[in-house]
Amino acid sequence: MREEFNWNNVELRDGRYNQVIHMVSAAKGAEDFYDIKNHVTRHEGIDVARQLDDLTAQVCFVFFIMDFQSFNFVIGVTSWYNRLGIALAI
């Protein structure tokens, strides 16, 4: 589709969107919580999920990174939510 419309990653990232948020999966940093059993949308194994996270990060501007190993998950999500509000000016 990119070739058909002559798009490139930089134009898609910088020209189409005001904000791109990439949330890294539990496959990177919270492996104990990564599970595909009984999951409706997640079907890839942990190694593929890590590769997809890396590929997505290559085309996204990283505003901030959360390290879920260093603190409580609820605190991490609350921090992300607060930073998102700042990034979106709300």
C-alpha atoms as a printed R data frame, in Angstrom:
   type eleno elety resid chain resno      x       y      z
1  ATOM     1    CA   MET     A     1  0.000   0.000  0.000
2  ATOM     2    CA   ARG     A     2  2.894   2.349  0.755
3  ATOM     3    CA   GLU     A     3  4.341   1.753 -2.706
4  ATOM     4    CA   GLU     A     4  0.957   2.095 -4.389
5  ATOM     5    CA   PHE     A     5  0.394   5.555 -2.855
6  ATOM     6    CA   ASN     A     6  4.084   6.525 -2.828
7  ATOM     7    CA   TRP     A     7  4.183   6.910  0.967
8  ATOM     8    CA   ASN     A     8  7.213   6.591  3.213
9  ATOM     9    CA   ASN     A     9  7.506   6.054  6.961
10 ATOM    10    CA   VAL     A    10  8.656   9.589  7.762
11 ATOM    11    CA   GLU     A    11  5.790  11.227  5.872
12 ATOM    12    CA   LEU     A    12  3.272   8.856  7.427
13 ATOM    13    CA   ARG     A    13  4.642   9.493 10.898
14 ATOM    14    CA   ASP     A    14  5.244  13.238 10.699
15 ATOM    15    CA   GLY     A    15  2.691  14.404  8.147
16 ATOM    16    CA   ARG     A    16 -0.482  12.531  8.955
17 ATOM    17    CA   TYR     A    17 -0.655  12.511 12.735
18 ATOM    18    CA   ASN     A    18 -0.285  15.015 15.539
19 ATOM    19    CA   GLN     A    19  0.576  12.322 18.050
20 ATOM    20    CA   VAL     A    20  1.641   8.688 17.707
21 ATOM    21    CA   ILE     A    21  1.662   6.596 20.845
22 ATOM    22    CA   HIS     A    22  3.413   3.269 20.842
23 ATOM    23    CA   MET     A    23  2.857   1.203 23.946
24 ATOM    24    CA   VAL     A    24  5.411  -1.564 24.171
25 ATOM    25    CA   SER     A    25  3.861  -4.939 24.868
26 ATOM    26    CA   ALA     A    26  4.505  -6.958 27.985
27 ATOM    27    CA   ALA     A    27  6.844  -9.054 25.833
28 ATOM    28    CA   LYS     A    28  9.544  -6.493 26.598
29 ATOM    29    CA   GLY     A    29 10.074  -5.958 30.280
30 ATOM    30    CA   ALA     A    30  7.082  -7.751 31.780
31 ATOM    31    CA   GLU     A    31  7.451 -11.198 30.238
32 ATOM    32    CA   ASP     A    32  5.670 -12.932 33.106
33 ATOM    33    CA   PHE     A    33  2.489 -11.114 32.073
34 ATOM    34    CA   TYR     A    34  2.699 -11.854 28.354
35 ATOM    35    CA   ASP     A    35  0.219 -14.587 27.523
36 ATOM    36    CA   ILE     A    36 -1.631 -15.644 24.385
37 ATOM    37    CA   LYS     A    37 -3.901 -18.228 25.978
38 ATOM    38    CA   ASN     A    38 -7.560 -17.256 25.722
39 ATOM    39    CA   HIS     A    39 -6.607 -13.929 24.135
40 ATOM    40    CA   VAL     A    40 -8.904 -12.855 21.317
41 ATOM    41    CA   THR     A    41 -6.536 -10.526 19.444
42 ATOM    42    CA   ARG     A    42 -3.027 -11.519 20.502
43 ATOM    43    CA   HIS     A    43 -1.744 -14.523 18.593
44 ATOM    44    CA   GLU     A    44  2.004 -14.024 18.219
45 ATOM    45    CA   GLY     A    45  4.547 -15.621 20.515
46 ATOM    46    CA   ILE     A    46  6.791 -13.569 22.754
47 ATOM    47    CA   ASP     A    47  9.739 -13.470 20.312
48 ATOM    48    CA   VAL     A    48  7.577 -12.196 17.451
49 ATOM    49    CA   ALA     A    49  5.937  -9.652 19.787
50 ATOM    50    CA   ARG     A    50  9.385  -8.300 20.703
51 ATOM    51    CA   GLN     A    51 10.315  -8.018 17.029
52 ATOM    52    CA   LEU     A    52  7.063  -6.174 16.267
53 ATOM    53    CA   ASP     A    53  7.699  -3.787 19.171
54 ATOM    54    CA   ASP     A    54 11.169  -3.054 17.794
55 ATOM    55    CA   LEU     A    55  9.888  -2.520 14.252
56 ATOM    56    CA   THR     A    56  7.138  -0.186 15.438
57 ATOM    57    CA   ALA     A    57  9.576   1.799 17.568
58 ATOM    58    CA   GLN     A    58 11.749   2.388 14.483
59 ATOM    59    CA   VAL     A    59  9.019   4.391 12.771
60 ATOM    60    CA   CYS     A    60  7.569   6.114 15.843
61 ATOM    61    CA   PHE     A    61  9.058   9.096 17.592
62 ATOM    62    CA   VAL     A    62  9.555   7.920 21.153
63 ATOM    63    CA   PHE     A    63  8.203  10.573 23.509
64 ATOM    64    CA   PHE     A    64  8.938   8.607 26.646
65 ATOM    65    CA   ILE     A    65  9.644   5.070 27.690
66 ATOM    66    CA   MET     A    66  8.208   3.323 30.713
67 ATOM    67    CA   ASP     A    67 10.166   0.589 32.431
68 ATOM    68    CA   PHE     A    68  7.553  -1.685 33.984
69 ATOM    69    CA   GLN     A    69 10.214  -3.663 35.803
70 ATOM    70    CA   SER     A    70 11.147  -0.712 37.987
71 ATOM    71    CA   PHE     A    71  7.753   0.060 39.523
72 ATOM    72    CA   ASN     A    72  4.198  -1.011 40.087
73 ATOM    73    CA   PHE     A    73  2.047  -1.470 36.957
74 ATOM    74    CA   VAL     A    74 -0.719   0.854 38.219
75 ATOM    75    CA   ILE     A    75  1.844   3.565 38.952
76 ATOM    76    CA   GLY     A    76  3.296   3.063 35.456
77 ATOM    77    CA   VAL     A    77 -0.056   3.363 33.712
78 ATOM    78    CA   THR     A    78 -0.973   6.408 35.811
79 ATOM    79    CA   SER     A    79  2.351   8.012 34.864
80 ATOM    80    CA   TRP     A    80  1.737   7.235 31.186
81 ATOM    81    CA   TYR     A    81 -1.770   8.676 31.393
82 ATOM    82    CA   ASN     A    82 -0.491  11.890 32.991
83 ATOM    83    CA   ARG     A    83  2.268  12.288 30.414
84 ATOM    84    CA   LEU     A    84 -0.228  11.658 27.623
85 ATOM    85    CA   GLY     A    85 -2.344  14.535 28.956
86 ATOM    86    CA   ILE     A    86  0.711  16.785 28.859
87 ATOM    87    CA   ALA     A    87  1.625  15.675 25.322
88 ATOM    88    CA   LEU     A    88 -1.913  16.311 24.080
89 ATOM    89    CA   ALA     A    89 -2.222  19.540 26.104
90 ATOM    90    CA   ILE     A    90 -5.375  18.422 27.901
